[in-house]
Amino acid sequence: MASDSRSNAGHDQVNVARKMHVFVQPGERVFILLSSGSLSCTQSIITLLRRDFDEGKGLAQAPSLYDAARIIGEEVRRVSDMDRAALERDEFKFNVNFIVGGQVRGERPGLFIVYPQGNPLQASEDSPYLQIGETKYGRPILDRGIRFDKTTLEEAAKYALLSLDSTMRSNVTVGPPIDLLAYGVDELEITRQRRFTANDPDLVKIGVRWEQALRQAVARLPQIRFRVGRDAGQPQSPQDESIVLVEPPNPSDVAAVQASQRPPERGG
């Protein structure tokens, strides 16, 4: 689970707000919530969930992660009933989304998205990750990299950071600090959690090395060459141009050629 912390209500009103929230009964249940959308509405929903949880109600009694997602959906609808009319009267949308992941003891772990209408959708083997908020810039790296049966928890954490790094690079409404949390099956407690600030050397290292690796990968792709074919004395037309892909030379082959071109060494 990973989230940024930038919230904005226009170009001149940018705030820092935590979008990751944890609800834990050690040994019994762990729920991690990520939020996006209207900050005031998501804060109201989290406040109501937290109040019930601290009183032993709501998420504290959910028998499964699906039931937890339903409880979150009920609170979404509750705040919607309170605030939607006033928001829409001033031409604001009721726009909140949540991701909830975790586990209840004796149940399988899972991952759900909860929509502004309160209905949940579960991640699956075919769609093994979920996103909310500004998703388009960080989605390609997840689509290409995440595999349900092969991606380890450690690799998934790197993909999550790369996805957010790509989004921050292309959209100023997403920014640090970055919260990262990893939960393992049947742990039923939070043991791996970290917040990366903008100048965190490890976060900077991830971004720099990813950029370098991307450029190196592009350099190893087939080379694109442009050819122009025309008869002598004939005017060139756009149809005469063609694009050809040529495999780059293998570094080991180049080294072998260079070695064969060296002059023979003279005997002593």
Accessible surface in RSA format (square Angstrom, percent):
REM  Atomic radii and reference values for relative SASA: ProtOr
REM  Chains: A
REM  Algorithm: Lee & Richards
REM  Probe-radius: 1.40
REM  Slices: 20
REM RES _ NUM      All-atoms   Total-Side   Main-Chain    Non-polar    All polar
REM                ABS   REL    ABS   REL    ABS   REL    ABS   REL    ABS   REL
RES MET A   1    53.03  27.5  20.32  13.4  32.71  77.9  17.87  15.2  35.16  46.6
RES ALA A   2    20.74  19.1   3.76   5.8  16.98  38.6   3.76   5.3  16.98  45.0
RES SER A   3     9.38   7.9   6.07   8.1   3.32   7.6   9.38  20.0   0.00   0.0
RES ASP A   4    12.43   8.7  11.74  11.7   0.69   1.6   0.00   0.0  12.43  12.4
RES SER A   5     0.00   0.0   0.00   0.0   0.00   0.0   0.00   0.0   0.00   0.0
RES ARG A   6    67.87  28.5  65.58  33.4   2.29   5.4   2.80   3.8  65.07  39.4
RES SER A   7    18.92  16.0  14.62  19.5   4.30   9.9   7.04  15.0  11.88  16.6
RES ASN A   8    63.04  43.5  36.69  35.5  26.36  63.5   2.81   6.8  60.23  58.2
RES ALA A   9    73.35  67.4  42.60  65.7  30.75  69.9  55.14  77.7  18.20  48.2
RES GLY A  10    33.81  41.7   0.00   N/A  33.81  41.7  29.21  80.1   4.61  10.3
RES HIS A  11   183.47 100.3 154.09 107.1  29.38  75.2 111.59 115.0  71.88  83.6
RES ASP A  12   141.41  99.1 103.18 102.7  38.24  90.4  50.15 118.0  91.26  91.0
RES GLN A  13    98.36  55.0  94.41  69.0   3.94   9.4  24.72  52.6  73.63  55.8
RES VAL A  14    79.66  52.4  50.55  45.8  29.12  70.2  50.55  43.9  29.12  79.0
RES ASN A  15    69.36  47.8  64.26  62.1   5.10  12.3  17.97  43.2  51.39  49.7
RES VAL A  16   101.85  67.0  72.28  65.4  29.57  71.2  72.28  62.8  29.57  80.2
RES ALA A  17    14.94  13.7   8.71  13.4   6.24  14.2  14.94  21.0   0.00   0.0
RES ARG A  18   117.66  49.4 101.34  51.7  16.32  38.9  36.97  50.5  80.70  48.9
RES LYS A  19    35.74  17.4  35.73  21.9   0.01   0.0  15.56  14.0  20.18  21.5
RES MET A  20     4.58   2.4   0.92   0.6   3.67   8.7   0.86   0.7   3.73   4.9
RES HIS A  21    34.86  19.1  30.67  21.3   4.19  10.7  21.98  22.7  12.88  15.0
RES VAL A  22    44.44  29.2  40.23  36.4   4.20  10.1  40.23  35.0   4.20  11.4
RES PHE A  23     0.16   0.1   0.00   0.0   0.16   0.4   0.16   0.1   0.00   0.0
RES VAL A  24    42.60  28.0  22.77  20.6  19.83  47.8  22.77  19.8  19.83  53.8
RES GLN A  25    54.66  30.6  53.10  38.8   1.56   3.7  21.95  46.7  32.71  24.8
RES PRO A  26   105.73  77.1  85.98  78.4  19.75  71.8  86.40  71.3  19.32 120.1
RES GLY A  27    37.74  46.5   0.00   N/A  37.74  46.5  30.82  84.6   6.92  15.5
RES GLU A  28    69.83  40.1  69.72  52.7   0.11   0.3  29.67  57.4  40.16  32.8
RES ARG A  29    23.59   9.9  23.59  12.0   0.00   0.0   0.00   0.0  23.59  14.3
RES VAL A  30     0.00   0.0   0.00   0.0   0.00   0.0   0.00   0.0   0.00   0.0
RES PHE A  31     0.00   0.0   0.00   0.0   0.00   0.0   0.00   0.0   0.00   0.0
RES ILE A  32     2.07   1.2   2.07   1.5   0.00   0.0   2.07   1.5   0.00   0.0
RES LEU A  33     0.00   0.0   0.00   0.0   0.00   0.0   0.00   0.0   0.00   0.0
RES LEU A  34    14.26   7.9  14.26  10.2   0.00   0.0  14.26  10.0   0.00   0.0
RES SER A  35     9.37   7.9   5.19   6.9   4.18   9.6   0.00   0.0   9.37  13.1
RES SER A  36    16.05  13.6  11.11  14.8   4.94  11.4  14.52  30.9   1.52   2.1
RES GLY A  37    41.84  51.6   0.00   N/A  41.84  51.6  13.59  37.3  28.25  63.3
RES SER A  38    33.84  28.6  18.48  24.7  15.36  35.4  24.06  51.2   9.78  13.7
RES LEU A  39    53.39  29.7  46.71  33.4   6.68  16.8  47.48  33.3   5.91  15.9
RES SER A  40    73.55  62.2  63.69  85.0   9.86  22.7  52.05 110.8  21.50  30.1
RES CYS A  41     2.21   1.7   1.85   2.1   0.36   0.8   0.36   0.9   1.85   2.0
RES THR A  42     6.02   4.3   5.95   6.0   0.08   0.2   2.00   2.7   4.02   6.1
RES GLN A  43    98.84  55.3  95.41  69.7   3.44   8.2  31.79  67.7  67.06  50.9
RES SER A  44    40.76  34.4  34.25  45.7   6.51  15.0  13.71  29.2  27.05  37.9
RES ILE A  45     0.00   0.0   0.00   0.0   0.00   0.0   0.00   0.0   0.00   0.0
RES ILE A  46    18.53  10.5  18.53  13.8   0.00   0.0  18.53  13.3   0.00   0.0
RES THR A  47    83.59  59.5  78.92  80.0   4.67  11.1  58.70  78.8  24.89  37.6
RES LEU A  48    19.19  10.7  18.80  13.5   0.38   1.0  18.85  13.2   0.34   0.9
RES LEU A  49     2.28   1.3   1.91   1.4   0.37   0.9   2.07   1.5   0.22   0.6
RES ARG A  50    79.33  33.3  79.33  40.4   0.00   0.0  37.04  50.6  42.28  25.6
RES ARG A  51   120.56  50.6 113.95  58.1   6.60  15.7  49.75  68.0  70.81  42.9
RES ASP A  52    27.25  19.1  27.25  27.1   0.00   0.0   1.69   4.0  25.55  25.5
RES PHE A  53    20.84  10.4  15.16   9.4   5.68  14.8  15.16   9.2   5.68  16.2
RES ASP A  54   107.31  75.2  69.69  69.4  37.61  88.9  31.67  74.5  75.64  75.4
RES GLU A  55   106.33  61.0  73.37  55.5  32.96  78.5  42.81  82.8  63.52  51.9
RES GLY A  56    34.15  42.1   0.00   N/A  34.15  42.1  25.61  70.3   8.54  19.1
RES LYS A  57    98.13  47.9  98.13  60.2   0.00   0.0  55.19  49.7  42.93  45.7
RES GLY A  58    20.27  25.0   0.00   N/A  20.27  25.0  13.31  36.5   6.96  15.6
RES LEU A  59     0.62   0.3   0.07   0.1   0.55   1.4   0.07   0.0   0.55   1.5
RES ALA A  60     9.10   8.4   0.87   1.3   8.23  18.7   0.87   1.2   8.23  21.8
RES GLN A  61   122.39  68.4 102.28  74.7  20.11  47.9  33.17  70.6  89.22  67.7
RES ALA A  62     0.91   0.8   0.00   0.0   0.91   2.1   0.90   1.3   0.01   0.0
RES PRO A  63    85.92  62.6  73.98  67.4  11.94  43.4  80.87  66.8   5.05  31.4
RES SER A  64    22.11  18.7  22.11  29.5   0.00   0.0  18.66  39.7   3.45   4.8
RES LEU A  65     7.68   4.3   5.65   4.0   2.04   5.1   5.65   4.0   2.04   5.5
RES TYR A  66   104.91  49.0 103.06  58.6   1.85   4.8  80.17  60.2  24.74  30.5
RES ASP A  67    47.28  33.1  46.61  46.4   0.68   1.6   4.90  11.5  42.38  42.3
RES ALA A  68     0.00   0.0   0.00   0.0   0.00   0.0   0.00   0.0   0.00   0.0
RES ALA A  69     0.00   0.0   0.00   0.0   0.00   0.0   0.00   0.0   0.00   0.0
RES ARG A  70    85.09  35.7  84.58  43.1   0.51   1.2  29.55  40.4  55.54  33.7
RES ILE A  71    32.80  18.7  32.80  24.4   0.00   0.0  32.80  23.6   0.00   0.0
RES ILE A  72     0.00   0.0   0.00   0.0   0.00   0.0   0.00   0.0   0.00   0.0
RES GLY A  73     0.16   0.2   0.00   N/A   0.16   0.2   0.16   0.4   0.00   0.0
RES GLU A  74   104.18  59.8  97.05  73.4   7.13  17.0  32.87  63.6  71.31  58.2
RES GLU A  75    16.44   9.4  16.44  12.4   0.00   0.0   0.83   1.6  15.61  12.7
RES VAL A  76     0.45   0.3   0.45   0.4   0.00   0.0   0.45   0.4   0.00   0.0
RES ARG A  77   100.57  42.2  99.82  50.9   0.75   1.8  46.75  63.9  53.82  32.6
RES ARG A  78   106.41  44.7 101.21  51.6   5.20  12.4  38.34  52.4  68.07  41.3
RES VAL A  79     0.00   0.0   0.00   0.0   0.00   0.0   0.00   0.0   0.00   0.0
RES SER A  80    10.97   9.3  10.06  13.4   0.91   2.1   3.48   7.4   7.49  10.5
RES ASP A  81   122.27  85.6  89.69  89.3  32.58  77.0  32.16  75.7  90.11  89.9
RES MET A  82   113.02  58.5  80.49  53.3  32.52  77.4  49.94  42.5  63.07  83.6
RES ASP A  83    47.49  33.3  46.85  46.6   0.65   1.5   9.14  21.5  38.36  38.3
RES ARG A  84    75.68  31.8  75.68  38.6   0.00   0.0  34.79  47.5  40.89  24.8
RES ALA A  85    69.59  64.0  57.61  88.9  11.98  27.2  64.47  90.8   5.11  13.5
RES ALA A  86    47.62  43.8  43.05  66.4   4.57  10.4  43.22  60.9   4.40  11.7
RES LEU A  87    40.56  22.6  38.79  27.7   1.77   4.5  40.52  28.5   0.04   0.1
RES GLU A  88    90.02  51.7  74.01  56.0  16.00  38.1  26.34  50.9  63.68  52.0
RES ARG A  89   176.91  74.3 144.85  73.8  32.06  76.3  74.21 101.4 102.69  62.2
RES ASP A  90    99.06  69.4  81.86  81.5  17.20  40.7  18.40  43.3  80.67  80.4
RES GLU A  91   164.55  94.5 130.01  98.4  34.54  82.2  53.32 103.1 111.23  90.8
RES PHE A  92   127.59  63.8 123.98  76.8   3.60   9.4 126.57  76.7   1.02   2.9
RES LYS A  93   175.76  85.7 161.60  99.2  14.16  33.7 103.93  93.5  71.84  76.5
RES PHE A  94     8.91   4.5   0.00   0.0   8.91  23.2   0.00   0.0   8.91  25.5
RES ASN A  95    72.31  49.9  71.80  69.4   0.52   1.2  14.72  35.4  57.59  55.7
RES VAL A  96     0.26   0.2   0.05   0.0   0.20   0.5   0.05   0.0   0.20   0.6
RES ASN A  97    24.87  17.2  24.75  23.9   0.12   0.3   1.68   4.0  23.19  22.4
RES PHE A  98     0.28   0.1   0.28   0.2   0.00   0.0   0.28   0.2   0.00   0.0
RES ILE A  99     5.47   3.1   5.47   4.1   0.00   0.0   5.47   3.9   0.00   0.0
RES VAL A 100     0.00   0.0   0.00   0.0   0.00   0.0   0.00   0.0   0.00   0.0
RES GLY A 101     3.00   3.7   0.00   N/A   3.00   3.7   3.00   8.2   0.00   0.0
RES GLY A 102     5.82   7.2   0.00   N/A   5.82   7.2   0.96   2.6   4.86  10.9
RES GLN A 103     1.87   1.0   1.87   1.4   0.00   0.0   0.00   0.0   1.87   1.4
RES VAL A 104    10.89   7.2  10.63   9.6   0.26   0.6  10.63   9.2   0.26   0.7
RES ARG A 105   145.32  61.0 128.38  65.4  16.94  40.3  37.08  50.7 108.24  65.6
RES GLY A 106    79.89  98.5   0.00   N/A  79.89  98.5  42.42 116.4  37.47  83.9
RES GLU A 107    81.11  46.6  72.54  54.9   8.57  20.4   9.83  19.0  71.27  58.2
RES ARG A 108   206.07  86.5 192.76  98.3  13.30  31.7  77.23 105.5 128.84  78.1
RES PRO A 109    49.16  35.8  33.02  30.1  16.14  58.7  33.27  27.5  15.89  98.8
RES GLY A 110    23.30  28.7   0.00   N/A  23.30  28.7  16.88  46.3   6.41  14.4
RES LEU A 111    41.06  22.9  39.09  28.0   1.97   5.0  39.09  27.5   1.97   5.3
RES PHE A 112     9.79   4.9   9.79   6.1   0.00   0.0   9.79   5.9   0.00   0.0
RES ILE A 113    12.40   7.1  12.40   9.2   0.00   0.0  12.40   8.9   0.00   0.0
RES VAL A 114     0.17   0.1   0.00   0.0   0.17   0.4   0.00   0.0   0.17   0.5
RES TYR A 115    68.84  32.1  68.63  39.0   0.21   0.6  48.80  36.7  20.04  24.7
RES PRO A 116    20.71  15.1  19.87  18.1   0.85   3.1  19.87  16.4   0.85   5.3
RES GLN A 117   116.31  65.0 106.34  77.7   9.97  23.7  57.62 122.7  58.69  44.5
RES GLY A 118     0.20   0.2   0.00   N/A   0.20   0.2   0.00   0.0   0.20   0.4
RES ASN A 119    61.32  42.3  61.32  59.3   0.00   0.0  23.13  55.7  38.19  36.9
RES PRO A 120    24.34  17.7   3.81   3.5  20.53  74.6   3.84   3.2  20.50 127.4
RES LEU A 121    93.04  51.8  90.54  64.8   2.50   6.3  93.04  65.3   0.00   0.0
RES GLN A 122    98.74  55.2  82.21  60.1  16.53  39.4  15.57  33.1  83.17  63.1
RES ALA A 123    19.82  18.2   7.42  11.5  12.40  28.2   8.36  11.8  11.46  30.4
RES SER A 124    56.47  47.7  45.46  60.7  11.01  25.4  45.66  97.2  10.82  15.2
RES GLU A 125   121.35  69.7 108.32  81.9  13.03  31.0  29.67  57.4  91.68  74.8
RES ASP A 126   139.55  97.8 108.34 107.8  31.21  73.8  31.98  75.3 107.57 107.3
RES SER A 127    62.63  52.9  58.26  77.7   4.38  10.1  29.16  62.1  33.47  46.9
RES PRO A 128    40.15  29.3  18.59  16.9  21.56  78.4  21.14  17.5  19.02 118.2
RES TYR A 129    38.88  18.2  31.59  18.0   7.28  19.0  32.32  24.3   6.55   8.1
RES LEU A 130    35.08  19.5  16.27  11.6  18.81  47.3  18.20  12.8  16.88  45.4
RES GLN A 131    39.70  22.2  20.86  15.2  18.84  44.9  15.40  32.8  24.29  18.4
RES ILE A 132    32.54  18.5  10.07   7.5  22.47  54.2  14.69  10.6  17.85  48.4
RES GLY A 133    49.29  60.8   0.00   N/A  49.29  60.8  24.88  68.3  24.41  54.7
RES GLU A 134    54.54  31.3  30.32  22.9  24.23  57.7  14.20  27.5  40.34  32.9
RES THR A 135    39.11  27.8  37.81  38.3   1.30   3.1  10.27  13.8  28.83  43.6
RES LYS A 136   125.43  61.2 111.66  68.5  13.77  32.8  88.66  79.8  36.77  39.2
RES TYR A 137    79.99  37.3  65.77  37.4  14.22  37.0  40.87  30.7  39.12  48.2
RES GLY A 138     0.11   0.1   0.00   N/A   0.11   0.1   0.11   0.3   0.00   0.0
RES ARG A 139   112.34  47.2 112.34  57.3   0.00   0.0  27.49  37.6  84.85  51.4
RES PRO A 140    71.06  51.8  66.94  61.0   4.13  15.0  71.06  58.7   0.00   0.0
RES ILE A 141    26.62  15.1  22.15  16.5   4.47  10.8  24.98  18.0   1.64   4.4
RES LEU A 142    16.39   9.1  15.97  11.4   0.42   1.0  15.97  11.2   0.42   1.1
RES ASP A 143    82.05  57.5  53.34  53.1  28.71  67.9  25.81  60.7  56.24  56.1
RES ARG A 144   212.02  89.0 176.38  89.9  35.64  84.8  61.06  83.4 150.96  91.5
RES GLY A 145     8.81  10.9   0.00   N/A   8.81  10.9   6.30  17.3   2.51   5.6
RES ILE A 146    29.96  17.0  17.04  12.7  12.92  31.1  17.04  12.3  12.92  35.1
RES ARG A 147   131.63  55.3 126.81  64.6   4.81  11.5  51.80  70.8  79.82  48.4
RES PHE A 148   113.76  56.9  86.46  53.6  27.30  71.0  90.13  54.6  23.64  67.7
RES ASP A 149   116.41  81.5  79.53  79.2  36.89  87.2  41.45  97.6  74.96  74.8
RES LYS A 150   130.30  63.6 107.86  66.2  22.44  53.4  64.93  58.4  65.37  69.6
RES THR A 151    28.38  20.2   5.96   6.0  22.42  53.4   4.97   6.7  23.41  35.4
RES THR A 152    67.75  48.2  59.95  60.8   7.80  18.6  64.66  86.9   3.08   4.7
RES LEU A 153    75.24  41.9  64.75  46.3  10.49  26.4  67.33  47.3   7.91  21.3
RES GLU A 154   126.11  72.4 119.24  90.2   6.88  16.4  70.20 135.8  55.91  45.6
RES GLU A 155    70.82  40.7  70.56  53.4   0.26   0.6  20.06  38.8  50.76  41.4
RES ALA A 156    34.74  31.9  30.85  47.6   3.89   8.9  31.11  43.8   3.63   9.6
RES ALA A 157    23.67  21.8  18.82  29.0   4.84  11.0  23.15  32.6   0.52   1.4
RES LYS A 158   113.38  55.3 113.38  69.6   0.00   0.0  58.25  52.4  55.13  58.7
RES TYR A 159    54.44  25.4  54.43  31.0   0.01   0.0  19.53  14.7  34.90  43.0
RES ALA A 160    22.57  20.8  18.34  28.3   4.23   9.6  21.87  30.8   0.70   1.8
RES LEU A 161    12.23   6.8  11.46   8.2   0.77   1.9  11.52   8.1   0.71   1.9
RES LEU A 162    21.57  12.0  21.57  15.4   0.00   0.0  21.57  15.1   0.00   0.0
RES SER A 163     8.47   7.2   8.47  11.3   0.00   0.0   3.04   6.5   5.43   7.6
RES LEU A 164    28.41  15.8  28.36  20.3   0.05   0.1  28.41  20.0   0.00   0.0
RES ASP A 165    33.01  23.1  31.88  31.7   1.14   2.7   0.16   0.4  32.85  32.8
RES SER A 166    27.70  23.4  22.07  29.5   5.63  13.0  17.84  38.0   9.86  13.8
RES THR A 167     4.53   3.2   4.53   4.6   0.00   0.0   1.22   1.6   3.31   5.0
RES MET A 168    41.41  21.4  25.26  16.7  16.15  38.5  24.15  20.5  17.26  22.9
RES ARG A 169   175.32  73.6 144.17  73.5  31.15  74.2  58.86  80.4 116.46  70.6
RES SER A 170    63.97  54.1  33.06  44.1  30.90  71.2  15.08  32.1  48.89  68.5
RES ASN A 171    24.15  16.7  19.01  18.4   5.14  12.4   5.59  13.5  18.56  17.9
RES VAL A 172   116.34  76.6 108.82  98.5   7.52  18.1 111.06  96.5   5.28  14.3
RES THR A 173    50.53  35.9  44.48  45.1   6.05  14.4  37.60  50.5  12.93  19.6
RES VAL A 174    14.20   9.3  12.22  11.1   1.98   4.8  12.22  10.6   1.98   5.4
RES GLY A 175     0.69   0.9   0.00   N/A   0.69   0.9   0.69   1.9   0.00   0.0
RES PRO A 176    28.93  21.1  22.43  20.4   6.50  23.6  22.58  18.6   6.35  39.5
RES PRO A 177    23.76  17.3  23.76  21.7   0.00   0.0  23.76  19.6   0.00   0.0
RES ILE A 178     0.37   0.2   0.37   0.3   0.00   0.0   0.37   0.3   0.00   0.0
RES ASP A 179     1.67   1.2   1.67   1.7   0.00   0.0   0.03   0.1   1.64   1.6
RES LEU A 180    25.16  14.0  24.05  17.2   1.11   2.8  24.05  16.9   1.11   3.0
RES LEU A 181     2.09   1.2   0.02   0.0   2.08   5.2   0.50   0.4   1.59   4.3
RES ALA A 182    17.75  16.3  13.99  21.6   3.76   8.6  16.51  23.3   1.24   3.3
RES TYR A 183    33.63  15.7  15.11   8.6  18.53  48.2  15.55  11.7  18.08  22.3
RES GLY A 184    12.74  15.7   0.00   N/A  12.74  15.7  12.74  35.0   0.00   0.0
RES VAL A 185   103.06  67.8  81.30  73.6  21.76  52.4  81.44  70.8  21.62  58.6
RES ASP A 186    98.66  69.1  80.24  79.9  18.42  43.6  27.85  65.5  70.82  70.6
RES GLU A 187    57.18  32.8  37.82  28.6  19.37  46.1  28.14  54.4  29.04  23.7
RES LEU A 188    17.48   9.7  17.38  12.4   0.10   0.3  17.38  12.2   0.10   0.3
RES GLU A 189    83.14  47.7  82.81  62.6   0.33   0.8   9.55  18.5  73.59  60.1
RES ILE A 190    44.05  25.1  17.32  12.9  26.73  64.4  17.91  12.9  26.14  70.9
RES THR A 191    81.29  57.8  43.21  43.8  38.08  90.8  49.66  66.7  31.63  47.8
RES ARG A 192   101.32  42.5  94.91  48.4   6.41  15.3  63.98  87.4  37.34  22.6
RES GLN A 193    90.52  50.6  53.72  39.3  36.80  87.6  20.77  44.2  69.75  52.9
RES ARG A 194   108.19  45.4  99.92  50.9   8.28  19.7  51.75  70.7  56.45  34.2
RES ARG A 195    80.06  33.6  61.51  31.4  18.56  44.2  36.87  50.4  43.19  26.2
RES PHE A 196    11.20   5.6  11.20   6.9   0.00   0.0  11.20   6.8   0.00   0.0
RES THR A 197    73.76  52.5  73.70  74.7   0.07   0.2  60.25  80.9  13.52  20.4
RES ALA A 198    59.10  54.3  42.23  65.2  16.88  38.4  43.30  61.0  15.81  41.9
RES ASN A 199   132.15  91.1 117.14 113.2  15.01  36.1  31.32  75.4 100.83  97.5
RES ASP A 200    17.96  12.6  15.34  15.3   2.62   6.2   2.62   6.2  15.34  15.3
RES PRO A 201    99.74  72.7  91.73  83.6   8.01  29.1  96.69  79.8   3.05  19.0
RES ASP A 202    55.65  39.0  54.63  54.4   1.02   2.4  15.47  36.4  40.18  40.1
RES LEU A 203    12.47   6.9  10.73   7.7   1.74   4.4  10.80   7.6   1.67   4.5
RES VAL A 204    73.35  48.3  66.10  59.8   7.25  17.5  72.73  63.2   0.62   1.7
RES LYS A 205    98.58  48.1  93.15  57.2   5.44  12.9  52.80  47.5  45.79  48.8
RES ILE A 206    46.92  26.7  44.39  33.1   2.53   6.1  45.67  32.9   1.25   3.4
RES GLY A 207    12.92  15.9   0.00   N/A  12.92  15.9  10.05  27.6   2.87   6.4
RES VAL A 208    73.17  48.1  69.01  62.5   4.15  10.0  72.59  63.1   0.58   1.6
RES ARG A 209   153.19  64.3 149.37  76.1   3.81   9.1  46.87  64.1 106.31  64.4
RES TRP A 210    72.62  29.1  68.05  32.9   4.57  10.7  65.04  34.7   7.58  12.3
RES GLU A 211    50.88  29.2  49.98  37.8   0.90   2.2  19.95  38.6  30.93  25.3
RES GLN A 212    93.20  52.1  90.28  66.0   2.92   6.9  27.45  58.4  65.75  49.9
RES ALA A 213    46.88  43.1  42.32  65.3   4.57  10.4  43.99  61.9   2.90   7.7
RES LEU A 214    88.85  49.5  87.36  62.5   1.49   3.8  88.85  62.4   0.00   0.0
RES ARG A 215   151.64  63.7 143.51  73.2   8.13  19.4  63.65  87.0  87.99  53.3
RES GLN A 216   103.96  58.1  99.79  72.9   4.17   9.9  31.69  67.5  72.27  54.8
RES ALA A 217    41.04  37.7  38.37  59.2   2.67   6.1  39.26  55.3   1.78   4.7
RES VAL A 218    91.00  59.9  84.49  76.5   6.51  15.7  84.49  73.4   6.51  17.7
RES ALA A 219    75.83  69.7  47.76  73.7  28.07  63.9  59.50  83.8  16.33  43.3
RES ARG A 220   163.41  68.6 146.30  74.6  17.12  40.8  72.57  99.2  90.85  55.1
RES LEU A 221   103.02  57.4 100.28  71.7   2.74   6.9 101.01  70.9   2.00   5.4
RES PRO A 222    48.23  35.2  39.15  35.7   9.08  33.0  39.15  32.3   9.08  56.4
RES GLN A 223    66.91  37.4  60.20  44.0   6.71  16.0  28.39  60.4  38.51  29.2
RES ILE A 224   104.86  59.7  78.98  58.8  25.87  62.4  78.98  56.9  25.87  70.2
RES ARG A 225   125.76  52.8 122.46  62.4   3.30   7.9  42.57  58.2  83.19  50.4
RES PHE A 226   152.90  76.5 123.82  76.7  29.08  75.7 123.82  75.1  29.08  83.2
RES ARG A 227   148.22  62.2 144.02  73.4   4.20  10.0  53.33  72.9  94.90  57.5
RES VAL A 228    77.08  50.7  44.85  40.6  32.23  77.7  44.99  39.1  32.09  87.0
RES GLY A 229    45.98  56.7   0.00   N/A  45.98  56.7  38.61 106.0   7.37  16.5
RES ARG A 230   147.11  61.8 107.44  54.8  39.67  94.5  22.58  30.9 124.53  75.5
RES ASP A 231   107.51  75.3  99.96  99.5   7.55  17.9  23.08  54.3  84.43  84.2
RES ALA A 232   106.44  97.9  69.79 107.7  36.65  83.4  81.21 114.4  25.23  66.8
RES GLY A 233    84.77 104.5   0.00   N/A  84.77 104.5  44.62 122.4  40.15  89.9
RES GLN A 234   101.45  56.7  95.77  70.0   5.68  13.5  18.40  39.2  83.04  63.0
RES PRO A 235   113.78  82.9  94.24  85.9  19.53  71.0 104.73  86.5   9.05  56.3
RES GLN A 236    84.26  47.1  54.41  39.8  29.85  71.1  15.48  33.0  68.78  52.2
RES SER A 237    40.72  34.4  38.09  50.8   2.63   6.1  31.94  68.0   8.78  12.3
RES PRO A 238   111.69  81.4  96.04  87.5  15.65  56.9 101.14  83.5  10.55  65.5
RES GLN A 239   153.17  85.7 121.05  88.5  32.12  76.5  69.37 147.7  83.80  63.6
RES ASP A 240    43.88  30.7  32.16  32.0  11.72  27.7   4.94  11.6  38.94  38.8
RES GLU A 241   105.75  60.7  87.59  66.3  18.16  43.2  16.86  32.6  88.89  72.6
RES SER A 242    46.94  39.7  39.73  53.0   7.22  16.6  41.22  87.8   5.73   8.0
RES ILE A 243   111.96  63.7  83.64  62.3  28.32  68.3  83.64  60.2  28.32  76.8
RES VAL A 244    40.57  26.7  37.79  34.2   2.78   6.7  40.57  35.3   0.00   0.0
RES LEU A 245   112.96  62.9  85.54  61.2  27.42  68.9  85.54  60.1  27.42  73.8
RES VAL A 246    47.56  31.3  44.52  40.3   3.04   7.3  47.56  41.3   0.00   0.0
RES GLU A 247   129.09  74.1 113.31  85.7  15.78  37.6  61.52 119.0  67.57  55.2
RES PRO A 248    34.79  25.4  22.30  20.3  12.49  45.4  22.30  18.4  12.49  77.6
RES PRO A 249    90.27  65.8  69.05  62.9  21.22  77.1  80.45  66.4   9.82  61.1
RES ASN A 250    75.85  52.3  67.40  65.1   8.45  20.4  14.13  34.0  61.71  59.7
RES PRO A 251   110.65  80.6  99.06  90.3  11.59  42.1 105.04  86.7   5.62  34.9
RES SER A 252    73.10  61.8  58.86  78.5  14.25  32.8  54.15 115.3  18.96  26.6
RES ASP A 253    84.59  59.3  82.79  82.4   1.80   4.3  24.48  57.6  60.10  59.9
RES VAL A 254    57.05  37.5  53.67  48.6   3.38   8.2  57.00  49.5   0.05   0.1
RES ALA A 255    55.49  51.0  49.52  76.4   5.97  13.6  51.42  72.4   4.07  10.8
RES ALA A 256    62.62  57.6  49.01  75.6  13.61  31.0  57.76  81.3   4.86  12.9
RES VAL A 257    79.22  52.1  77.49  70.2   1.73   4.2  79.19  68.8   0.03   0.1
RES GLN A 258   106.58  59.6 101.68  74.3   4.90  11.7  31.32  66.7  75.27  57.1
RES ALA A 259    49.12  45.2  36.97  57.1  12.15  27.6  37.20  52.4  11.92  31.6
RES SER A 260    91.52  77.3  52.14  69.6  39.38  90.7  52.99 112.8  38.53  54.0
RES GLN A 261   133.77  74.8 102.75  75.1  31.02  73.9  40.90  87.0  92.88  70.4
RES ARG A 262   169.38  71.1 153.27  78.1  16.11  38.4  51.21  70.0 118.17  71.6
RES PRO A 263   112.89  82.3  98.12  89.4  14.76  53.7 103.77  85.7   9.11  56.6
RES PRO A 264   124.01  90.4 101.74  92.7  22.26  80.9 113.12  93.4  10.89  67.7
RES GLU A 265   172.91  99.3 139.51 105.5  33.40  79.5  59.99 116.0 112.92  92.2
RES ARG A 266   234.23  98.3 201.44 102.7  32.79  78.1  78.00 106.6 156.22  94.7
RES GLY A 267    75.56  93.2   0.00   N/A  75.56  93.2  41.56 114.0  34.01  76.2
RES GLY A 268   131.68 162.4   0.00   N/A 131.68 162.4  77.48 212.6  54.20 121.4
END  Absolute sums over single chains surface
CHAIN  1 A    17040.7      13835.1       3205.6       9050.6       7990.1
END  Absolute sums over all chains
TOTAL         17040.7      13835.1       3205.6       9050.6       7990.1
